[in-house]
């Protein structure tokens, strides 16, 4: 029975992490954790009230720790990448760093600009200081040129960022490179500004929850 309870609490923690995707702050994560923990504790305990209370406490702690870790890394990233032009967003489940083309690559190039290397070093140090995460590097382009060319360019750019981070100490088993070409625009490709927004590399930092 004790083993089942432990497994149940582990499952609750996983559920918390999934639910937090729609929330952006520690309070939300804590409340979700408490709710899931209470339901689980109640279902596993002979004393329903006691089980609910214990489950709520465990869930609340797990949710709060999760959100606090994200907040801590987000804060340090904003310091480490200050002045770079990188955009940082904490979704509550992961941190997304957007690197506009203008600060990382010349047009039609997959060679990182020399002035960005100091920030890349800072990013690598941050990732090394927060080892319980995985990292996805995703390259994007606008729709200028052929889809095949854009896909290849996006892959090369993602791989370039990834290989440099690996060279700076990030384990290759922890980081993955993807290219999606022009498939996921965030701006209007019919305008210069929109195309500029679409030419980017995104870095998803995702806490390991299992």
PyMOL commands that set and color helices and strands:
alter all, ss='L'
color gray80, all
select helices_A, chain A and resi 2-22+26-44+48-80+101-104+114-129+147-167+192-198
alter helices_A, ss='H'
color red, helices_A
select strands_A, chain A and resi 87-90+94-100+133-140+175-179+200-207
alter strands_A, ss='S'
color yellow, strands_A
deselect
rebuild
show_as cartoon
